């Protein structure tokens, strides 16, 4: 009896592990051989490579194919290579791909599950419509004085620290700046990150995306195997961060309501949203504040630090950008304002080129919602078709596409001019995503705010300092294989020289 039971268990295990691994083969879609349990992402578990590097390698091995069939665990995933298919997924046939391939249960992870990135279908559309009121340039402009003040505080902080050392981690500098900005503009509180080594907002930020030990597995499950994450009740946002953020939001809103205070920040805008179409309470407000927090701090600080690293490597670009910034400063009465900074063409090109070369969000995960058949029309791709069934996972590998010489000449070189000359396939550049799902990223307050604060911080930084890469920086850069954002392991160290008033 025991032997029969064992055979049944082994047969069932074999069936569950292998039953789907010929999914793409049966459909005539090429792809690398998957392995039981891990699929094609086994190197993530061992920490050898991250998902971004694995998908990039697969992308390069299948030159000439419009798409490739891969597996995350036993889940089939279509890896997209053809920009025309990207156009279909993100724009032309958006209704068939309207959801991101991430699912969070509100009963398990109430804050992240209400994030626009995780919301699906009608609920996403409703929340997007509610938040439209928050997404104006005027609201960003109203926050500019705070961002300008904090950027000046950054310069004072650096000048004081330079009395003992001229070597700084660029990521650390911009973590402090972005946290002060987000604290003031999203939560209406003082971050004090340039004044205190470990302020309350800094402690919360460090816990927000903590990536050591269990947290590493947490992110692997949540962003690569959402069903498994939900089965084990894994949260993206830890209970400690959730409690802290909820406490700040509730106490701030309570104080404002009791004292009839109206502030010009995101919390104020979110608290005034019309809730007639659906329930919109303090938890919903906190979820959108958390989204703002992610855009305004985590991705912004990483992106800006990487741009500083590129400028340190490319002195000619650094000098050209500084000249543009200083000219604007002089022409504007020796000060910066919102309009003058946002009009800087070369600064904008540098931001875009940095997002191309260093895709801080290296993968765009989507999921099919309506059956869709695609056959490439570009003769550069092999003439094969795919019918994508509802529920099928899709990955658009931003990093791989951004480093494909077919779309970006000399992709390993930092060349901002390519964005001035507009010599870019608009469906191959995914720095801010594409289509309605990322249209909220284009117009979303958090994302527009992120771009604005990056440009202001960069303007003040370049006006005041020349900088080179420090020997402390490990090159080539090494990234954390377990984190879903592009995360440099050992810091981006630079050496500064103060520029006398110019």
N, C-alpha and C positions, 0 to 999 in steps of 0.2 A: 504493500500500500504506500509506504514512504517513498519507494523508488518511483512508483507511478506519479505521485504528487510532485516529486523533484523534476521528473521529465516534463510534466505539464508546466511547472514554473519556469524552467529553462526555455521551453518552447515559446511560452508567452513572452518572456524577456527578449528572446531572439526576434520575435515578431515585432514587438514594440520598438526595438532598437534599429531594425533593418527595414521595416515595412515601407518607409518613405524615402529611403536613400537612393532609390532609382527614379524618383519623381521627375527630375529634369531629363534623365536619359530616355525615359519613355516618351517624352515630348520632343526629342530631337534637339535639345538645347545643350550646347557644350558647357563643360565646366570641370573643375578639378575633382578628383575622387574624394568623397566625404568619408569620415570615420564615425563609427558608432559613438553615441553620446555627445561628442564634441563637434561633429560635422567638420567644417573647415577652419574652426576657430580654436583649435587645441592649444595653439601657442599663447593665447591669452591666459589660460589657466596656469601655465608654467611661468608666465611673466616674460617669455622670450620676445614676443611682439604684441603690439596692440591691434585692435580691430582695423584701425586706419591703415596700418602698414600691411596687414594681411590682405585687405581688399585692394590696396594699391598694387601689390605684387601680382595678384590674380588679374587685375585690370591690364597690366602690362603684358602678361603672358598670352592674352587672347586678343592681340592686335587684329583688326579687321572684322571683329564680331560686334554687332550692335548691343549685345547683352550676353551675360554669362550666368549659368545656374550654379549657385553655391548653397551652403547649408550653415545655419547657426544652430548647433546641436542637431536635432532631427527636423528642424523647421526649414523648408525650402525658401530661398531668398533669390530674387532676380537682381543681379548686379548690372546697373545701367552704364553703357559706354557711349551711346549715341545721343548727341545734343538734341536731335529732333525728337527722340523719345522723351528726353527731359522736358522739352517744350510741351509735349502731350500730357505728361504726368502733372506738371506744375501749372499749366495754363490752359491749353486748348481743350483737353479732356479732363479738367480738374474734378468734375463730379465723380469720376471713376476712381479718384485717388485723393479724396478730400481729407483723409485722416492720416496723422502721423502714426508710425508703428511704435507706439508706446501706450500702455494702458495702466492707469493707476486707479485703485479702488478708494472712493471717498471715505469709506469706513475705516480704511487702513492708513491712508496717507492723505488726509483732508486738504492739506495745503497744496501739495504738488498735483493732486488729482484735479484741482481747480485751475491749474496753470493753463493758459491758452495752448501751450505746446502739447499738453496731454488730453485736452478736451476733444470730443469727437462730435461729428454730425450736427444736428440742430442745436445742441447745447453750445458747441463752439461758435456757431453762427450767431446765436442769441447774445452770448457774452461779448463777441466781437462788436456787434451792433451797439451794445450798452457802452462799451469803452471808447467808441469813436469820438465822443466828446472830449476825451482826454488827450487826443492825438494832434493837437494843433501846434504850429510853429510859435504862436503867441505864448502858449504855456511854457514851451522850452525857453523862449526869450525871457519870460518873467523870472525864470530860475537862474539866468545868466549871472546876475550880481553875486550870487552865492558861489557859483563855480569859479568866477574870476577871483573872488576873495580867497578861496581855498587854494587856487593856483599860486597866488602871491604868498600864501602861508607855506606852500611847498618850497618856494625859492628861499624864504627865510630859514626854513628848516635845513635845507641843503647847505646854505652858506654857513650856518652855525656848525653843522657836522663836519664841514671841510676844514675846520680849525684843527681837527685831529686826523682826518683821513680824506683822501680824494677818491676813494674807491667805494662804489655803491652798487647794490643789486637793483637794477632798474625795476624789476617786478615789485620789490619792497617799496620803492618810492611811490609807484603808481597805485599800489594797493592802498597806501595811506591816503593818497589824494582821492581816489574813487570812493573809498569808504566815507570820507568826510562829505563828499558830494552827495552820495546816496542817503546818508544819515539825514542831511539837511533837506534834500529835495524830495525824498520819498517819505521819510518818517517825521520830519519837522523837529529833529533833535540835533544836538552837536555831537559830531563823531569824536573829536579831540584826538585824532590819530597822529597828528604831528606834535601833540603836547604830552600824551601819555603813551608809554611803550606798549600797554596792553589794555586799551579802553574796553568798555562794555560792547561796543559795536564791533571791535576787532575780535574779541573773544567769540562773539556769535558768528562772525564771518569765517573764522578759522574752523569752527565746528560745522559750518554750513556744507562745505565740500571737503571734509576731512577724508584723506585717501590712504590711510594706513590700516593694517590689520583687517578687521571685519569690514570696515568701510570699503575696502577695495572690492571684496566679494559683493558687497551691497550694490555697487555701481555696475559690476559685471552682470548681475542678475537683472537689475532694473532696466538697463539699456540694451542688453543683448537677449535676455530671456524673460520678458515681462510676465508671461503666464506663470513661470516658476516663481518669480518674485512675489506675485500676488498669492500663490499657493502657500508660500512660507511667510506671508504677511510682512514682506520687507518694505521699508519706507525709504524714499529718496531723501526726504527731509527728516532728520532725527527728531525725536520727541523733545529733546532739550532746546533745539533751535525753534521748533514749532511753538513751544511754550513761551520762549523769550519773545519771539516776534508777535505772537498773539497778545502778550501782555503789553508790549510797547504800543501796538495799534489801539487796543481797547482803552488803555489809560490816556493816550493822547486824544483820541476821539471824545472820550468822556470829559476831559478837561476843556476841550474846545466847545463842546455843546453846552456845558454848564456856564462858560464864560463868554459865550457868543463870539468866539474867535474864528476869523476866516483867514486861512493861510494860502499862500500861492505855491502849493506843492502837490505832489501826486496823491498823497493821502487825502487831501481836501477834495481833489477832483474825483477820486474813487468813491469817497463817502457821499458824494452828491449825485451819484449815478441813479438813473430812473430804475426802480425795481418793479415796475408794473408788469413786466413780461415774465419775470421769474424771481425767485427768492434771491435777494442779494444782501447778505448780512455781513457781520464783522469777519467771518471766516472767509467769505468771498473777497472782501477788501484785503485781508491779509495775504491771500493767495496772489493777488495782483501786485501787492507790494513786494512779495517774494520774487515774482517774475521781474519786476523792476530792479530788485536787488541783484538778481543774476545777471541781467543785461548790463546794469550800470556799474557793477563792481567786478564780478568774476571774469566775464568775457572781456570787459573793457581793459582791465588792468593787464591781463595776459597779452591782449592785442597790442596795447601801447608799448609794453616792455619789449615785445618782439620787434616793433618798429624802431624803437631806440637802438636795439641791437643791430638791425640792418643799417641804420644811419651811421652807427659807430664803425661798421665794416666798410661802408661806402662813403668816404669823406667828400667826394665830389657832389653826391646827392645831398649830403648834410649841409654843405656850404651853399648850394643853390637854394635849398629850402629855407635856410637861415636868412639869406638875402631877401627872399620874398616876404618872410615874416617881419624882418626889421623895416623893410620899406613900408609895409602896411602900418606898422607901429608909428613910424615917423609921420606918415600922411594923415594919420588919425589923431594928431595932437599928442603924440608920444603916450598913447594908451591903446588898449585893445577893446573892441566892443564886439557884440555878437555878429553883426552884419559883416564887419571887416574880416573877421576870422573865417566865417563860413563861406566867403567869396574867394578864398585863396585857392587857386587852381592847382598849384603844384603840391600843396599840402593835401588836398583832396586826392590827387593822383597817388601820393605816397601811401595814404591810408588804404586805398583800394589795392595797390600793388602788394602791400603787406598782407592784406587779407587773402590775396591770391597765393602768395608764396607760403604763408603760414595760416592755413585754415584752422582757426581756433575751434570751430565746429566742423570737424573733418568729414562727417558723414551726414547725409540727409535720409533718415529712415521714413518710408511711407508704407501704406498698406492699401491694397486694392479694395474698393467698395462696390464696384460694378464690373462685370466681365468686360474685358477689353482685349482686342486683337491688334497686334502691331506688326507691320512688315516695313523694313527700312526702304526709303526711296533714294537715299544717297548711295551712289555706286561704289563709294569707298568701303562700304560694309557688305558682308556676305548676305545673300538674298535668302534669309531664313525668317520665319514668322513665329510669333509666340502668342498664345492666348492666355492672358493672365486672369485667373479665377478670383472671385471675391475672397478676401481673407489672406491672399498671398502677400508676403512681405517683399518690400522693394528697398534697395539701397542705392542712393546716388552718391558716389564716392568723390566728394568735392576735391580732396587733396590730389587724388589720382588725375582727375580731369585738369586741375589747375597746373599740374606739372607735365602735361602732355604737350610735346613740342608741335603737335598738329594744330593746337589752338594758341599756344603761347611760345613764340620763338625764344630760344635760350631760356627755358623755364627756371633754371636754377639761378639765373642772374636777377638782381633787383633792378627793374627798369620801370620807374613810374611813368616815363614818357608814353608807354603803350596805352595808358588810360587817358592821356591828353590827346593822342592821335586817334583815339577811338578805334584802335586796331584790335578789337576784342569781339569774339563771338559771344553775343549776349546770353546765349543759352549754355555756354561753357564757363561763364564766370558766375560763381555761386557764393560770393562773399557775403551777401545778405539774403540769399535764397531767392526764390522766384514765385510768382503767382499769388493767388488769394491767400494761401496759407502763410506765406511769408510777406504778403502785402501788409499784414498786421505787424510784421517785423519791420517793414519799411516805414510804416506810419505810426507804429506803436510808440508810445511815449518813451518807454524804456530804451528802445533801440535808437530813436532819434536823439534822445538825451545822451546815450552812450557815445554817439558820433560827435556830438557837440562838445562834451566834456573832454573827449580825447584830443580834439583839435585845440581847445583852449589850453589844456595842460601841456601839449606839445609846443604850442606857440611860446609860452612862458619859459619852457625848458630850453628850447633852442635859442631864444633871444639871450639867455643868461649864461649858457655853457657850451663849450666845445667838448667833445668826448670821443674816446676810443675804447675798443674792447680790452678789458683787463685780462691778464694771463690766468686769472682765477676762473674765467669762463671755460668750461669744458667744450671743446669743439671737435668734431661735429656735435651739434646739440643732441642730447638724448632725452626721450620723452617717457612719461609714465604710461606703461602699457595697459594699466587697469582703469585709467580715468577717461571719461567720455569726451572731455575737452582736451585740446592740445596743451600739455603741461610739461614744461622743461624741468628736468629733475634737479639740476645742480645750480640753478640761478643764472641770471644774465648780468654778469658783473661788468661794469664800465668804469673808466677813470675820467674824472671831470677836470676841466680848467675853467675858472671863472672868467667871463668876458666883462671887461670894464664897460661902464655905461656907454651905449652906442646910439 
